[in-house]
Amino acid sequence: MMENKNYDVICIMFSNIVPGKTTREQEVLQQMYTAAKETGAKVIAITPTTKEFVAYGHVTYANNEKLVQWVLNQNISDYVVNAYKTTRKKNFFDKEGLLLNVEGHEIVARQVLQALNAVDPVIDAAAIE
């Protein structure tokens, strides 16, 4: 069990798996969410952003709609940021559509700030503008 000495809110975004591992993404996420909740912190889940399983370097991205729907439907998080829904346009990605560019990151970051404000309203509203 983890102790919560520093964090009131924990944000979790899961975007890839290492090839050759047998653990399913949902199992890893479930463990991460459970460990975060055991600290007593509120949990914000951020869905994956890309659309399909794609290989990039040594990592296989597991960002598909099935995983996104699992994140949206699980009941552990206090709030879910649907990054998949808002970053599906190709212009939000670099390197053949695999990695979020600056604009895509900004969109997700803005959603995370809104989520933080929703679960723990200590964020200055001006930071979300």
N, CA, C and O atoms as CSV, one atom per row, in Angstrom:
chain,resi,resn,atom,element,x,y,z
A,1,MET,N,N,0.831,-1.181,0.000
A,1,MET,CA,C,0.000,0.000,0.000
A,1,MET,C,C,0.881,1.252,0.000
A,1,MET,O,O,1.907,1.306,0.678
A,2,MET,N,N,0.460,2.252,-0.771
A,2,MET,CA,C,1.209,3.501,-0.881
A,2,MET,C,C,0.686,4.507,0.144
A,2,MET,O,O,-0.502,4.511,0.467
A,3,GLU,N,N,1.569,5.349,0.645
A,3,GLU,CA,C,1.148,6.415,1.551
A,3,GLU,C,C,0.988,7.701,0.771
A,3,GLU,O,O,1.755,7.980,-0.150
A,4,ASN,N,N,-0.006,8.478,1.142
A,4,ASN,CA,C,-0.228,9.753,0.473
A,4,ASN,C,C,0.286,10.878,1.354
A,4,ASN,O,O,-0.429,11.362,2.232
A,5,LYS,N,N,1.514,11.293,1.123
A,5,LYS,CA,C,2.098,12.378,1.896
A,5,LYS,C,C,2.174,13.667,1.097
A,5,LYS,O,O,2.330,14.745,1.671
A,6,ASN,N,N,2.063,13.567,-0.228
A,6,ASN,CA,C,2.282,14.744,-1.057
A,6,ASN,C,C,1.176,15.069,-2.049
A,6,ASN,O,O,1.132,16.190,-2.554
A,7,TYR,N,N,0.282,14.133,-2.348
A,7,TYR,CA,C,-0.645,14.337,-3.450
A,7,TYR,C,C,-2.098,14.202,-3.009
A,7,TYR,O,O,-2.460,13.273,-2.287
A,8,ASP,N,N,-2.927,15.151,-3.459
A,8,ASP,CA,C,-4.362,15.072,-3.249
A,8,ASP,C,C,-5.047,14.506,-4.486
A,8,ASP,O,O,-6.106,13.885,-4.396
A,9,VAL,N,N,-4.424,14.730,-5.644
A,9,VAL,CA,C,-4.977,14.276,-6.918
A,9,VAL,C,C,-3.877,13.576,-7.700
A,9,VAL,O,O,-2.751,14.068,-7.768
A,10,ILE,N,N,-4.198,12.427,-8.292
A,10,ILE,CA,C,-3.253,11.695,-9.133
A,10,ILE,C,C,-3.868,11.558,-10.521
A,10,ILE,O,O,-4.996,11.085,-10.657
A,11,CYS,N,N,-3.125,11.974,-11.561
A,11,CYS,CA,C,-3.584,11.835,-12.945
A,11,CYS,C,C,-2.857,10.655,-13.575
A,11,CYS,O,O,-1.637,10.531,-13.463
A,12,ILE,N,N,-3.613,9.798,-14.235
A,12,ILE,CA,C,-3.024,8.618,-14.879
A,12,ILE,C,C,-3.382,8.621,-16.354
A,12,ILE,O,O,-4.553,8.683,-16.727
A,13,MET,N,N,-2.348,8.553,-17.188
A,13,MET,CA,C,-2.551,8.389,-18.629
A,13,MET,C,C,-1.702,7.215,-19.071
A,13,MET,O,O,-0.499,7.176,-18.815
A,14,PHE,N,N,-2.323,6.271,-19.725
A,14,PHE,CA,C,-1.644,5.057,-20.161
A,14,PHE,C,C,-1.649,5.032,-21.670
A,14,PHE,O,O,-2.716,5.092,-22.282
A,15,SER,N,N,-0.478,4.945,-22.289
A,15,SER,CA,C,-0.466,5.073,-23.744
A,15,SER,C,C,0.229,3.965,-24.500
A,15,SER,O,O,0.080,3.890,-25.720
A,16,ASN,N,N,0.976,3.103,-23.847
A,16,ASN,CA,C,1.655,2.077,-24.627
A,16,ASN,C,C,2.028,0.871,-23.773
A,16,ASN,O,O,1.970,0.907,-22.544
A,17,ILE,N,N,2.406,-0.178,-24.456
A,17,ILE,CA,C,2.899,-1.381,-23.795
A,17,ILE,C,C,4.214,-1.778,-24.443
A,17,ILE,O,O,4.485,-1.411,-25.587
A,18,VAL,N,N,5.019,-2.519,-23.722
A,18,VAL,CA,C,6.262,-3.028,-24.281
A,18,VAL,C,C,5.974,-4.377,-24.924
A,18,VAL,O,O,5.380,-5.244,-24.281
A,19,PRO,N,N,6.377,-4.576,-26.172
A,19,PRO,CA,C,6.108,-5.852,-26.844
A,19,PRO,C,C,6.630,-7.037,-26.048
A,19,PRO,O,O,7.668,-6.944,-25.393
A,20,GLY,N,N,5.910,-8.149,-26.105
A,20,GLY,CA,C,6.353,-9.362,-25.435
A,20,GLY,C,C,5.749,-9.546,-24.059
A,20,GLY,O,O,5.848,-10.628,-23.482
A,21,LYS,N,N,5.133,-8.520,-23.528
A,21,LYS,CA,C,4.499,-8.639,-22.221
A,21,LYS,C,C,3.147,-9.320,-22.381
A,21,LYS,O,O,2.456,-9.120,-23.379
A,22,THR,N,N,2.782,-10.114,-21.407
A,22,THR,CA,C,1.526,-10.856,-21.509
A,22,THR,C,C,0.381,-10.191,-20.739
A,22,THR,O,O,-0.773,-10.600,-20.867
A,23,THR,N,N,0.698,-9.173,-19.945
A,23,THR,CA,C,-0.340,-8.508,-19.167
A,23,THR,C,C,-1.171,-7.601,-20.062
A,23,THR,O,O,-0.627,-6.833,-20.856
A,24,ARG,N,N,-2.494,-7.693,-19.931
A,24,ARG,CA,C,-3.384,-6.837,-20.707
A,24,ARG,C,C,-3.355,-5.414,-20.161
A,24,ARG,O,O,-3.125,-5.197,-18.971
A,25,GLU,N,N,-3.594,-4.442,-21.054
A,25,GLU,CA,C,-3.576,-3.038,-20.659
A,25,GLU,C,C,-4.549,-2.772,-19.512
A,25,GLU,O,O,-4.221,-2.055,-18.567
A,26,GLN,N,N,-5.749,-3.354,-19.599
A,26,GLN,CA,C,-6.759,-3.127,-18.573
A,26,GLN,C,C,-6.287,-3.606,-17.204
A,26,GLN,O,O,-6.587,-2.976,-16.190
A,27,GLU,N,N,-5.558,-4.708,-17.167
A,27,GLU,CA,C,-5.058,-5.232,-15.897
A,27,GLU,C,C,-4.038,-4.269,-15.283
A,27,GLU,O,O,-4.042,-4.031,-14.076
A,28,VAL,N,N,-3.166,-3.721,-16.132
A,28,VAL,CA,C,-2.168,-2.774,-15.653
A,28,VAL,C,C,-2.855,-1.513,-15.137
A,28,VAL,O,O,-2.529,-1.019,-14.058
A,29,LEU,N,N,-3.807,-0.994,-15.914
A,29,LEU,CA,C,-4.539,0.198,-15.496
A,29,LEU,C,C,-5.287,-0.032,-14.192
A,29,LEU,O,O,-5.278,0.826,-13.309
A,30,GLN,N,N,-5.931,-1.182,-14.069
A,30,GLN,CA,C,-6.673,-1.497,-12.853
A,30,GLN,C,C,-5.752,-1.447,-11.637
A,30,GLN,O,O,-6.121,-0.903,-10.597
A,31,GLN,N,N,-4.570,-2.008,-11.767
A,31,GLN,CA,C,-3.604,-1.990,-10.668
A,31,GLN,C,C,-3.161,-0.563,-10.355
A,31,GLN,O,O,-3.034,-0.188,-9.189
A,32,MET,N,N,-2.926,0.235,-11.404
A,32,MET,CA,C,-2.510,1.612,-11.206
A,32,MET,C,C,-3.598,2.419,-10.506
A,32,MET,O,O,-3.315,3.154,-9.561
A,33,TYR,N,N,-4.834,2.285,-10.963
A,33,TYR,CA,C,-5.947,3.019,-10.359
A,33,TYR,C,C,-6.147,2.609,-8.907
A,33,TYR,O,O,-6.345,3.456,-8.036
A,34,THR,N,N,-6.095,1.306,-8.651
A,34,THR,CA,C,-6.306,0.804,-7.294
A,34,THR,C,C,-5.225,1.338,-6.353
A,34,THR,O,O,-5.520,1.783,-5.244
A,35,ALA,N,N,-3.965,1.288,-6.809
A,35,ALA,CA,C,-2.865,1.789,-5.981
A,35,ALA,C,C,-3.026,3.286,-5.710
A,35,ALA,O,O,-2.764,3.751,-4.601
A,36,ALA,N,N,-3.454,4.032,-6.716
A,36,ALA,CA,C,-3.650,5.467,-6.534
A,36,ALA,C,C,-4.771,5.743,-5.546
A,36,ALA,O,O,-4.636,6.610,-4.682
A,37,LYS,N,N,-5.882,5.011,-5.664
A,37,LYS,CA,C,-7.011,5.223,-4.761
A,37,LYS,C,C,-6.652,4.853,-3.324
A,37,LYS,O,O,-7.172,5.455,-2.385
A,38,GLU,N,N,-5.778,3.882,-3.145
A,38,GLU,CA,C,-5.381,3.466,-1.798
A,38,GLU,C,C,-4.629,4.574,-1.060
A,38,GLU,O,O,-4.527,4.543,0.166
A,39,THR,N,N,-4.102,5.552,-1.804
A,39,THR,CA,C,-3.415,6.667,-1.149
A,39,THR,C,C,-4.404,7.656,-0.557
A,39,THR,O,O,-4.034,8.511,0.247
A,40,GLY,N,N,-5.660,7.537,-0.958
A,40,GLY,CA,C,-6.656,8.495,-0.508
A,40,GLY,C,C,-6.796,9.680,-1.447
A,40,GLY,O,O,-7.630,10.557,-1.222
A,41,ALA,N,N,-5.986,9.712,-2.499
A,41,ALA,CA,C,-6.058,10.811,-3.464
A,41,ALA,C,C,-7.226,10.590,-4.419
A,41,ALA,O,O,-7.705,9.469,-4.590
A,42,LYS,N,N,-7.674,11.679,-5.037
A,42,LYS,CA,C,-8.648,11.569,-6.110
A,42,LYS,C,C,-7.876,11.202,-7.377
A,42,LYS,O,O,-6.719,11.586,-7.544
A,43,VAL,N,N,-8.527,10.457,-8.262
A,43,VAL,CA,C,-7.850,9.961,-9.460
A,43,VAL,C,C,-8.510,10.529,-10.708
A,43,VAL,O,O,-9.730,10.471,-10.863
A,44,ILE,N,N,-7.687,11.077,-11.592
A,44,ILE,CA,C,-8.139,11.520,-12.902
A,44,ILE,C,C,-7.536,10.583,-13.939
A,44,ILE,O,O,-6.315,10.461,-14.037
A,45,ALA,N,N,-8.383,9.927,-14.704
A,45,ALA,CA,C,-7.913,9.053,-15.785
A,45,ALA,C,C,-7.933,9.851,-17.081
A,45,ALA,O,O,-8.900,10.557,-17.368
A,46,ILE,N,N,-6.870,9.738,-17.859
A,46,ILE,CA,C,-6.787,10.411,-19.151
A,46,ILE,C,C,-6.729,9.330,-20.214
A,46,ILE,O,O,-5.805,8.517,-20.221
A,47,THR,N,N,-7.702,9.309,-21.110
A,47,THR,CA,C,-7.742,8.242,-22.099
A,47,THR,C,C,-6.574,8.355,-23.059
A,47,THR,O,O,-6.003,9.432,-23.228
A,48,PRO,N,N,-6.218,7.242,-23.690
A,48,PRO,CA,C,-5.235,7.291,-24.770
A,48,PRO,C,C,-5.728,8.214,-25.873
A,48,PRO,O,O,-6.918,8.517,-25.956
A,49,THR,N,N,-4.813,8.654,-26.711
A,49,THR,CA,C,-5.161,9.638,-27.728
A,49,THR,C,C,-5.217,9.103,-29.151
A,49,THR,O,O,-6.061,9.544,-29.931
A,50,THR,N,N,-4.349,8.171,-29.515
A,50,THR,CA,C,-4.332,7.736,-30.910
A,50,THR,C,C,-5.362,6.659,-31.157
A,50,THR,O,O,-5.954,6.129,-30.218
A,51,LYS,N,N,-5.576,6.336,-32.415
A,51,LYS,CA,C,-6.724,5.534,-32.804
A,51,LYS,C,C,-6.445,4.040,-32.915
A,51,LYS,O,O,-7.356,3.241,-32.698
A,52,GLU,N,N,-5.227,3.633,-33.244
A,52,GLU,CA,C,-5.001,2.237,-33.573
A,52,GLU,C,C,-3.729,1.693,-32.941
A,52,GLU,O,O,-2.909,2.450,-32.422
A,53,PHE,N,N,-3.573,0.373,-32.988
A,53,PHE,CA,C,-2.314,-0.244,-32.589
A,53,PHE,C,C,-1.283,0.081,-33.667
A,53,PHE,O,O,-1.461,-0.284,-34.830
A,54,VAL,N,N,-0.215,0.761,-33.286
A,54,VAL,CA,C,0.820,1.094,-34.259
A,54,VAL,C,C,2.184,0.906,-33.626
A,54,VAL,O,O,2.366,1.152,-32.433
A,55,ALA,N,N,3.128,0.474,-34.418
A,55,ALA,CA,C,4.495,0.295,-33.905
A,55,ALA,C,C,5.262,1.587,-34.087
A,55,ALA,O,O,5.193,2.209,-35.147
A,56,TYR,N,N,5.993,1.995,-33.062
A,56,TYR,CA,C,6.839,3.176,-33.171
A,56,TYR,C,C,8.089,2.926,-32.346
A,56,TYR,O,O,8.038,2.941,-31.116
A,57,GLY,N,N,9.202,2.699,-33.011
A,57,GLY,CA,C,10.431,2.383,-32.297
A,57,GLY,C,C,10.283,1.071,-31.547
A,57,GLY,O,O,9.845,0.072,-32.118
A,58,HIS,N,N,10.649,1.067,-30.261
A,58,HIS,CA,C,10.617,-0.162,-29.468
A,58,HIS,C,C,9.283,-0.357,-28.754
A,58,HIS,O,O,9.121,-1.311,-27.993
A,59,VAL,N,N,8.327,0.539,-28.994
A,59,VAL,CA,C,7.070,0.509,-28.255
A,59,VAL,C,C,5.913,0.204,-29.193
A,59,VAL,O,O,5.907,0.648,-30.342
A,60,THR,N,N,4.946,-0.545,-28.711
A,60,THR,CA,C,3.713,-0.753,-29.452
A,60,THR,C,C,2.625,0.059,-28.775
A,60,THR,O,O,2.308,-0.176,-27.609
A,61,TYR,N,N,2.054,1.008,-29.493
A,61,TYR,CA,C,0.995,1.835,-28.918
A,61,TYR,C,C,-0.314,1.054,-28.901
A,61,TYR,O,O,-0.742,0.503,-29.915
A,62,ALA,N,N,-0.933,1.022,-27.741
A,62,ALA,CA,C,-2.163,0.255,-27.576
A,62,ALA,C,C,-3.365,1.178,-27.477
A,62,ALA,O,O,-4.337,0.881,-26.784
A,63,ASN,N,N,-3.287,2.290,-28.172
A,63,ASN,CA,C,-4.314,3.305,-28.032
A,63,ASN,C,C,-5.446,3.078,-29.024
A,63,ASN,O,O,-5.509,3.734,-30.064
A,64,ASN,N,N,-6.319,2.171,-28.708
A,64,ASN,CA,C,-7.437,1.928,-29.592
A,64,ASN,C,C,-8.741,2.262,-28.892
A,64,ASN,O,O,-8.761,2.500,-27.684
A,65,GLU,N,N,-9.819,2.280,-29.641
A,65,GLU,CA,C,-11.101,2.696,-29.085
A,65,GLU,C,C,-11.582,1.759,-27.984
A,65,GLU,O,O,-12.249,2.199,-27.048
A,66,LYS,N,N,-11.254,0.477,-28.084
A,66,LYS,CA,C,-11.660,-0.482,-27.048
A,66,LYS,C,C,-11.053,-0.111,-25.693
A,66,LYS,O,O,-11.737,-0.158,-24.671
A,67,LEU,N,N,-9.773,0.255,-25.687
A,67,LEU,CA,C,-9.120,0.654,-24.451
A,67,LEU,C,C,-9.698,1.973,-23.937
A,67,LEU,O,O,-9.891,2.147,-22.734
A,68,VAL,N,N,-9.969,2.895,-24.852
A,68,VAL,CA,C,-10.576,4.169,-24.467
A,68,VAL,C,C,-11.929,3.930,-23.803
A,68,VAL,O,O,-12.223,4.508,-22.756
A,69,GLN,N,N,-12.751,3.077,-24.413
A,69,GLN,CA,C,-14.072,2.795,-23.838
A,69,GLN,C,C,-13.949,2.150,-22.464
A,69,GLN,O,O,-14.759,2.420,-21.577
A,70,TRP,N,N,-12.943,1.297,-22.281
A,70,TRP,CA,C,-12.736,0.682,-20.961
A,70,TRP,C,C,-12.413,1.767,-19.932
A,70,TRP,O,O,-12.952,1.761,-18.825
A,71,VAL,N,N,-11.526,2.700,-20.306
A,71,VAL,CA,C,-11.157,3.784,-19.385
A,71,VAL,C,C,-12.392,4.623,-19.047
A,71,VAL,O,O,-12.602,4.989,-17.891
A,72,LEU,N,N,-13.206,4.923,-20.065
A,72,LEU,CA,C,-14.392,5.742,-19.840
A,72,LEU,C,C,-15.424,5.041,-18.963
A,72,LEU,O,O,-16.153,5.698,-18.220
A,73,ASN,N,N,-15.492,3.711,-19.043
A,73,ASN,CA,C,-16.532,2.961,-18.326
A,73,ASN,C,C,-16.125,2.441,-16.955
A,73,ASN,O,O,-16.981,2.008,-16.183
A,74,GLN,N,N,-14.830,2.478,-16.637
A,74,GLN,CA,C,-14.425,1.972,-15.330
A,74,GLN,C,C,-14.863,2.977,-14.270
A,74,GLN,O,O,-14.994,4.168,-14.552
A,75,ASN,N,N,-15.089,2.493,-13.054
A,75,ASN,CA,C,-15.657,3.336,-12.007
A,75,ASN,C,C,-14.664,3.674,-10.897
A,75,ASN,O,O,-15.082,4.002,-9.787
A,76,ILE,N,N,-13.385,3.603,-11.162
A,76,ILE,CA,C,-12.404,3.895,-10.125
A,76,ILE,C,C,-12.062,5.373,-10.118
A,76,ILE,O,O,-11.893,5.966,-9.052
A,77,SER,N,N,-11.959,5.971,-11.288
A,77,SER,CA,C,-11.560,7.375,-11.373
A,77,SER,C,C,-12.665,8.288,-10.884
A,77,SER,O,O,-13.852,7.980,-10.993
A,78,ASP,N,N,-12.244,9.421,-10.341
A,78,ASP,CA,C,-13.199,10.456,-9.950
A,78,ASP,C,C,-13.596,11.304,-11.151
A,78,ASP,O,O,-14.657,11.928,-11.161
A,79,TYR,N,N,-12.740,11.322,-12.154
A,79,TYR,CA,C,-13.000,12.120,-13.347
A,79,TYR,C,C,-12.214,11.504,-14.500
A,79,TYR,O,O,-11.115,10.989,-14.296
A,80,VAL,N,N,-12.772,11.552,-15.714
A,80,VAL,CA,C,-12.075,11.013,-16.885
A,80,VAL,C,C,-11.961,12.097,-17.945
A,80,VAL,O,O,-12.951,12.737,-18.296
A,81,VAL,N,N,-10.762,12.299,-18.450
A,81,VAL,CA,C,-10.514,13.210,-19.558
A,81,VAL,C,C,-10.513,12.374,-20.835
A,81,VAL,O,O,-9.702,11.458,-20.975
A,82,ASN,N,N,-11.409,12.680,-21.759
A,82,ASN,CA,C,-11.484,11.921,-23.004
A,82,ASN,C,C,-10.591,12.558,-24.063
A,82,ASN,O,O,-11.062,13.281,-24.940
A,83,ALA,N,N,-9.293,12.275,-23.963
A,83,ALA,CA,C,-8.325,12.839,-24.908
A,83,ALA,C,C,-8.506,12.243,-26.302
A,83,ALA,O,O,-8.199,12.893,-27.302
A,84,TYR,N,N,-9.001,11.017,-26.370
A,84,TYR,CA,C,-9.229,10.359,-27.662
A,84,TYR,C,C,-10.217,11.155,-28.506
A,84,TYR,O,O,-10.000,11.371,-29.698
A,85,LYS,N,N,-11.299,11.584,-27.877
A,85,LYS,CA,C,-12.363,12.285,-28.603
A,85,LYS,C,C,-11.896,13.616,-29.168
A,85,LYS,O,O,-12.304,14.004,-30.263
A,86,THR,N,N,-11.053,14.308,-28.439
A,86,THR,CA,C,-10.690,15.663,-28.844
A,86,THR,C,C,-9.393,15.759,-29.642
A,86,THR,O,O,-9.047,16.846,-30.106
A,87,THR,N,N,-8.679,14.675,-29.813
A,87,THR,CA,C,-7.407,14.750,-30.555
A,87,THR,C,C,-7.365,13.761,-31.721
A,87,THR,O,O,-6.294,13.262,-32.068
A,88,ARG,N,N,-8.503,13.477,-32.319
A,88,ARG,CA,C,-8.524,12.498,-33.408
A,88,ARG,C,C,-8.154,13.096,-34.764
A,88,ARG,O,O,-7.964,12.348,-35.723
A,89,LYS,N,N,-8.049,14.396,-34.869
A,89,LYS,CA,C,-7.682,15.019,-36.137
A,89,LYS,C,C,-6.195,14.828,-36.406
A,89,LYS,O,O,-5.377,14.939,-35.493
A,90,LYS,N,N,-5.851,14.546,-37.635
A,90,LYS,CA,C,-4.452,14.284,-37.992
A,90,LYS,C,C,-3.538,15.461,-37.694
A,90,LYS,O,O,-2.358,15.266,-37.403
A,91,ASN,N,N,-4.065,16.678,-37.761
A,91,ASN,CA,C,-3.192,17.845,-37.563
A,91,ASN,C,C,-2.732,17.980,-36.113
A,91,ASN,O,O,-1.893,18.835,-35.826
A,92,PHE,N,N,-3.248,17.171,-35.191
A,92,PHE,CA,C,-2.799,17.211,-33.804
A,92,PHE,C,C,-1.615,16.280,-33.560
A,92,PHE,O,O,-1.149,16.152,-32.428
A,93,PHE,N,N,-1.126,15.627,-34.619
A,93,PHE,CA,C,-0.054,14.653,-34.456
A,93,PHE,C,C,1.139,14.946,-35.355
A,93,PHE,O,O,1.000,15.525,-36.432
A,94,ASP,N,N,2.318,14.532,-34.888
A,94,ASP,CA,C,3.547,14.610,-35.667
A,94,ASP,C,C,3.998,13.185,-35.989
A,94,ASP,O,O,3.396,12.213,-35.532
A,95,LYS,N,N,5.048,13.078,-36.770
A,95,LYS,CA,C,5.669,11.785,-37.082
A,95,LYS,C,C,4.640,10.751,-37.541
A,95,LYS,O,O,4.418,9.740,-36.875
A,96,GLU,N,N,4.032,11.016,-38.662
A,96,GLU,CA,C,3.075,10.099,-39.271
A,96,GLU,C,C,1.873,9.821,-38.376
A,96,GLU,O,O,1.324,8.719,-38.387
A,97,GLY,N,N,1.476,10.802,-37.620
A,97,GLY,CA,C,0.264,10.666,-36.838
A,97,GLY,C,C,0.394,9.884,-35.558
A,97,GLY,O,O,-0.622,9.485,-34.988
A,98,LEU,N,N,1.612,9.644,-35.072
A,98,LEU,CA,C,1.767,8.791,-33.897
A,98,LEU,C,C,1.918,9.560,-32.601
A,98,LEU,O,O,1.447,9.103,-31.559
A,99,LEU,N,N,2.563,10.715,-32.636
A,99,LEU,CA,C,2.842,11.445,-31.410
A,99,LEU,C,C,2.135,12.792,-31.411
A,99,LEU,O,O,2.131,13.497,-32.420
A,100,LEU,N,N,1.543,13.144,-30.288
A,100,LEU,CA,C,0.865,14.431,-30.183
A,100,LEU,C,C,1.847,15.572,-30.395
A,100,LEU,O,O,2.955,15.552,-29.858
A,101,ASN,N,N,1.442,16.570,-31.180
A,101,ASN,CA,C,2.261,17.760,-31.335
A,101,ASN,C,C,1.922,18.758,-30.233
A,101,ASN,O,O,1.133,18.452,-29.339
A,102,VAL,N,N,2.510,19.943,-30.293
A,102,VAL,CA,C,2.323,20.937,-29.235
A,102,VAL,C,C,0.849,21.293,-29.077
A,102,VAL,O,O,0.355,21.386,-27.953
A,103,GLU,N,N,0.145,21.492,-30.179
A,103,GLU,CA,C,-1.265,21.857,-30.111
A,103,GLU,C,C,-2.096,20.749,-29.465
A,103,GLU,O,O,-2.983,21.018,-28.656
A,104,GLY,N,N,-1.797,19.497,-29.833
A,104,GLY,CA,C,-2.508,18.369,-29.239
A,104,GLY,C,C,-2.259,18.270,-27.748
A,104,GLY,O,O,-3.186,18.024,-26.975
A,105,HIS,N,N,-1.001,18.462,-27.334
A,105,HIS,CA,C,-0.665,18.427,-25.910
A,105,HIS,C,C,-1.394,19.532,-25.146
A,105,HIS,O,O,-1.863,19.328,-24.026
A,106,GLU,N,N,-1.478,20.698,-25.773
A,106,GLU,CA,C,-2.147,21.826,-25.114
A,106,GLU,C,C,-3.624,21.524,-24.889
A,106,GLU,O,O,-4.171,21.860,-23.839
A,107,ILE,N,N,-4.266,20.902,-25.851
A,107,ILE,CA,C,-5.677,20.547,-25.719
A,107,ILE,C,C,-5.878,19.577,-24.554
A,107,ILE,O,O,-6.774,19.766,-23.731
A,108,VAL,N,N,-5.042,18.541,-24.489
A,108,VAL,CA,C,-5.151,17.570,-23.398
A,108,VAL,C,C,-4.836,18.231,-22.056
A,108,VAL,O,O,-5.521,17.980,-21.065
A,109,ALA,N,N,-3.803,19.075,-22.021
A,109,ALA,CA,C,-3.439,19.751,-20.779
A,109,ALA,C,C,-4.576,20.630,-20.279
A,109,ALA,O,O,-4.829,20.685,-19.076
A,110,ARG,N,N,-5.265,21.318,-21.184
A,110,ARG,CA,C,-6.399,22.160,-20.797
A,110,ARG,C,C,-7.515,21.313,-20.185
A,110,ARG,O,O,-8.138,21.710,-19.200
A,111,GLN,N,N,-7.760,20.142,-20.778
A,111,GLN,CA,C,-8.782,19.243,-20.227
A,111,GLN,C,C,-8.386,18.736,-18.845
A,111,GLN,O,O,-9.227,18.605,-17.955
A,112,VAL,N,N,-7.094,18.451,-18.675
A,112,VAL,CA,C,-6.634,17.978,-17.365
A,112,VAL,C,C,-6.799,19.077,-16.321
A,112,VAL,O,O,-7.205,18.792,-15.195
A,113,LEU,N,N,-6.493,20.323,-16.670
A,113,LEU,CA,C,-6.697,21.433,-15.732
A,113,LEU,C,C,-8.163,21.557,-15.353
A,113,LEU,O,O,-8.484,21.799,-14.189
A,114,GLN,N,N,-9.058,21.393,-16.324
A,114,GLN,CA,C,-10.490,21.453,-16.029
A,114,GLN,C,C,-10.895,20.298,-15.110
A,114,GLN,O,O,-11.709,20.468,-14.202
A,115,ALA,N,N,-10.315,19.128,-15.361
A,115,ALA,CA,C,-10.617,17.973,-14.515
A,115,ALA,C,C,-10.105,18.205,-13.096
A,115,ALA,O,O,-10.796,17.887,-12.128
A,116,LEU,N,N,-8.906,18.754,-12.966
A,116,LEU,CA,C,-8.366,19.061,-11.643
A,116,LEU,C,C,-9.286,20.020,-10.898
A,116,LEU,O,O,-9.555,19.839,-9.710
A,117,ASN,N,N,-9.763,21.032,-11.599
A,117,ASN,CA,C,-10.649,21.998,-10.986
A,117,ASN,C,C,-11.974,21.347,-10.578
A,117,ASN,O,O,-12.576,21.732,-9.576
A,118,ALA,N,N,-12.423,20.358,-11.358
A,118,ALA,CA,C,-13.684,19.674,-11.046
A,118,ALA,C,C,-13.572,18.790,-9.807
A,118,ALA,O,O,-14.510,18.725,-9.013
A,119,VAL,N,N,-12.449,18.114,-9.631
A,119,VAL,CA,C,-12.320,17.197,-8.490
A,119,VAL,C,C,-11.724,17.859,-7.261
A,119,VAL,O,O,-11.913,17.379,-6.144
A,120,ASP,N,N,-10.996,18.973,-7.459
A,120,ASP,CA,C,-10.366,19.660,-6.338
A,120,ASP,C,C,-10.197,21.131,-6.717
A,120,ASP,O,O,-9.128,21.535,-7.175
A,121,PRO,N,N,-11.245,21.932,-6.528
A,121,PRO,CA,C,-11.243,23.292,-7.072
A,121,PRO,C,C,-10.274,24.255,-6.384
A,121,PRO,O,O,-10.687,25.189,-5.698
A,122,VAL,N,N,-8.996,24.010,-6.578
A,122,VAL,CA,C,-7.983,24.907,-6.059
A,122,VAL,C,C,-7.180,25.565,-7.183
A,122,VAL,O,O,-6.338,26.429,-6.938
A,123,ILE,N,N,-7.454,25.145,-8.405
A,123,ILE,CA,C,-6.746,25.692,-9.566
A,123,ILE,C,C,-7.366,27.039,-9.927
A,123,ILE,O,O,-8.589,27.170,-9.973
A,124,ASP,N,N,-6.531,28.028,-10.182
A,124,ASP,CA,C,-7.025,29.328,-10.612
A,124,ASP,C,C,-7.715,29.169,-11.958
A,124,ASP,O,O,-7.148,28.600,-12.892
A,125,ALA,N,N,-8.923,29.665,-12.053
A,125,ALA,CA,C,-9.694,29.529,-13.302
A,125,ALA,C,C,-8.962,30.157,-14.481
A,125,ALA,O,O,-9.158,29.731,-15.620
A,126,ALA,N,N,-8.138,31.144,-14.239
A,126,ALA,CA,C,-7.393,31.789,-15.320
A,126,ALA,C,C,-6.428,30.824,-15.994
A,126,ALA,O,O,-6.095,31.000,-17.166
A,127,ALA,N,N,-5.973,29.800,-15.260
A,127,ALA,CA,C,-5.047,28.824,-15.830
A,127,ALA,C,C,-5.725,27.955,-16.873
A,127,ALA,O,O,-5.056,27.344,-17.705
A,128,ILE,N,N,-7.054,27.897,-16.833
A,128,ILE,CA,C,-7.800,27.048,-17.755
A,128,ILE,C,C,-8.146,27.788,-19.036
A,128,ILE,O,O,-8.402,27.162,-20.065
A,129,GLU,N,N,-8.157,29.123,-18.983
A,129,GLU,CA,C,-8.529,29.942,-20.153
A,129,GLU,C,C,-7.570,29.730,-21.300
A,129,GLU,O,O,-7.731,30.336,-22.360
